[in-house]
Amino acid sequence: MNEIQWQQVEAQLPQGAKILRTYNAFENGELRIIVGLPGERSETRYIVHFEGEDVKLEHRP
């Protein structure tokens, strides 16, 4: 991902969220982002979908 795409990801996250790690899923190669949300004890997972040069996040509970 380039810098513009990272900015798109950060803009889609709730305010105060902190990206803890990213990885490619073993099953299908999807890019996944693990996020720490303020006030939450557990991690929140998002799947990154690329739509051309744009990035969309899908929340995966």
Secondary structure, DSSP 8 states (H G I E B T S, - for coil): --HHHHHHHHHHS-TT-EEEEEEE-TTT--EEEEEE-TT-SSEEEEEEEEETTEEEEEEE-
